[in-house]
Amino acid sequence: MTQTVEERRAAMALARQRREVELVEREALAPGVARFVFALRDGAPLHAAPGQYVNLHLGPKGTLSRSYSLSAAGGPEGDRFELGVTRVEGGEGSTALHDLELGARIALDGPWGVFTRDRADAAAPRLYVATGTGLTPIRAMLERDLAQPEGPPITLLFGCRHAEDRLWPDEWEARAAAQRRFRYEVTLSRAGDDWDGRRGYVQRHLADVLARFDEAPHAFVCGLRRMIDAVRAELKETHGFDRKRIHTERYD
């Protein structure tokens, strides 16, 4: 549904406000990566579009601000959201977040960002490409994309180093088994001898993945700059993608 000017202004005003959130769940997703679930203390919905991020104000006085993409937003009353965050050695923000105890309360502002699924027509095929925790905003998009059993073909191409670094693998495999229009592809850049799947960087597998689409999809790409630049160049120069069909969000 298209927002009116007044609704957009109201949403922007709310996003600028600092709101108190409480850490209510945490679990390990992969080595060095954790899932965090926060609840908004005022009980009001976050009204985030899939793909957006929030700013968390961390540290003893909340002066350490860091941006994190939402891996899911909703909950029973729309007052909860999830993050998937890597603990970066020497990273003040990720260290402060990972050191939070359950029940800790911090401030938030947002949601922000234009890396959202509505950049493409709802009926258009989609290719999602992610490495590492670049998968977090894409998970939120796919949650919305796959809410309906019917729709355009969608492929997720995910890259990480080792098999144990895969994020939400059981979830993606279950979705692919349940919905024929969704394909889940994984490639490992440092695969062990026991891995019988794809190997190497994600850009190496674009040609094969794209060959399975009947028409050129919109591509949503998230991760580090080096990967994004390589994927964008491959899509444009080798596969003739118009820049308007490539949507990116970098994490460095």
N, C-alpha and C positions, 0 to 999 in steps of 0.2 A: 504494500500500500504506500503510495506517495505521500510524504509529509507536506503539510502546509507550511508557509513561511513562519507562522506563529509557533507551530509545533517544533520546527527546526530551531528556532530561537530559544524556546523553552528547554530543549534537549541540550543545546550548547551551554546555557546558563547552569543547568544541573551538572554537566560534565566538569565545569570549572570549579565547582564547589569541592572542598575536601570533605570526604565522608569516611566515617570510621568503619573498619572491617575487622573481623575476628577470624583467626585461623582455626578451622574446625576439623580439618582432616589433612593427613599427610601420609604418603606412601612412596616407596621406591619404585621408579619406572624402569631404570636401567642403571648401570654403574655411573655414579655421579649425577644422576638425573632424578628429580623427585616431582611428584604430583602434589600440588597444594590446592586445597579447597577453602575459600573464604566466604563468610556470610556478612552481608551488609547489616550493620547494627541498627540502622534506621528502618529496616524492613522494606524499603522501596526498591523496585526493580532497577537493574543496571541499564537496561535498554541498549545492550551492545549488539551491533551487527556482527555476524560471523566474520572473523578476520581482524577485528579491531584489537587494540591494546589498551592497557591502563597504566598509569603511573603510580607506583607504590612509594611511599615516603618512609624510609627505613632509618635505622640507626637510633642512638639514644634519644635524640631530639627530633627525629623525623626529617633531618636535613639532607639525608642521602636519598635522592630520588632516582628511580630506575624504571624503565618501561618494559613491560612484559605482555606478550600477546596472550589472549584468552584461548585456552584449548576447549572450553565449553562455558556457556553461560546459561543460567536458568535456575534449576532447583524447583521445589514444589511451588514456591511463590515468586519465582524469578529473582530471588534476592541472594543467589549464590553464584559463584563463578570458580573456574578451575584454571590453573597454570601448570605448565610443564617447564621446569627450569634446571639448567645445568649448573652445578657448583663449579665455578671457574677459580682455579688456584690463583690467589692474589686479587680476585675480584671482590671489591668491597660490597657491592650490591648483592651479588648472589650469595656471598658468605653470610651477610646479615639475614637474608631471607631464609637460607637453610638452617640458620641457628635459632630461628623463632621456635618457641615452645607452643604446643597446642593451647589455645585460649588467649594467645597474645593478640593485642589490638594495635593496629597501625592505621595510617590515613591513606586514602586513595583519591585520585582524580581521574576523570575519564568517563566513558570510553572515547578514544581518539583513533584516527587513522582512516585511510581510504583504500587499503588493501582488503577489499570486501568482494564477496561473490556476486554482488549486483553490478560489478563492472562488465559482466557478460550477460547476454540474454538468457533467461531461465531455460530455454529450449536448446541452447547451444551445447554441443559436446564439450567436455572439459578434461584437460590433462593437468594434474597436480604434481609438481616436482618439489621435493623437499629433502634436505639433509639435516641430520641432528634434530635439535629442538625447533628448527624451521618448520617441523611438522605441526607445531601447536596451533597456529591460526588456521592451518589447512584442516586439521581435525574438526574445528568448529564449523568450517564451511561444509565439510562432508557430512557432518551430522545433520545439517539442514538439507543438503542435496539429497541425501538418501532417506529422508523421512517418508518419502512417497515411493511405493514400489515401482511405479512407472516413470520414465523420463529418458533423457539423452544418455548415451554411453559416457562413462567416467572412468578414468584410470588414475591411480595413485602410483607414482614412481618414487620410491624412498631409498635414500642412500645413507649408509653409516659405515663404521669401520668393521666391527665384529658382529656376529650373530646376536650376542647378548646386549648389543647397543640398540636393537630394534625397539621402537616405542609403540605400545599398544598392539603388538603383533596378533594376539588372539582376537582382538576386536576386528581388525581388518580382514583376517581370514574368515571369520564368521560372517561378516558382511558380504564378502565376495562369494561365499558359498550360498548365501540367502538371496542375493540379487545378481542375476546374470549380467546386468548392464554395468556392474562395477568390477574392475580388475585391480588387483593389488600386486605390485611388482617391487621386489627388493633387490638391491645390489650392494655388495660389501667390498669396500676398498682394501681391506686386509683380511680376507676370508681365510679360514683354516682349511686343511685338507679334507675335512668332513663336510664342507659346504658344497652342495650340488646346485646352487642357484646362480644368479647373475653375479659377475665380479667386475670391479672397476668403478669408475666414477659414473654418475647418472647420465652425463652428456653422451657417454659411449653407447647408451642404449636407447637414445631418442628415436633413431630411425626405425628400429624394430617396433617400438611401442606405437609410434605414429602410424605405421603401416596397418595397424589394426582398426583405425578409424576410417569410416566411409567418407568423412569430410573433415577439414582442418578444425581442430578444437581450439577453444580459448585455453591458454596456458597460464597457470598460476604457479609462481616459482618463489620459494622462500628458503633462505639459508644465508651463508656467508657470501660476501661480494664476489670472490673468485669463482665460486660455483655459478652464481647468477649470471655473471658476465659470460662465462663459457656456454651456458645453456641458451642465453639470449642470442649470442652470436650463431650458435648452431641452428636455432630455430629460424633466424632471419636469413642467414647466408646460404645454408644448405637446404632448408625446407621452405623458403619463401614466405615466411610468416610476416604479415603486416604488424607493425609495432603496436597497433591498437588491440591486437589479440594476445599480447604478452603483458602480464601483470606481475609485478615483483615487489618483494619486501626483503630488505637485507638486514642482517643481524650484527653487522660490524661497520 
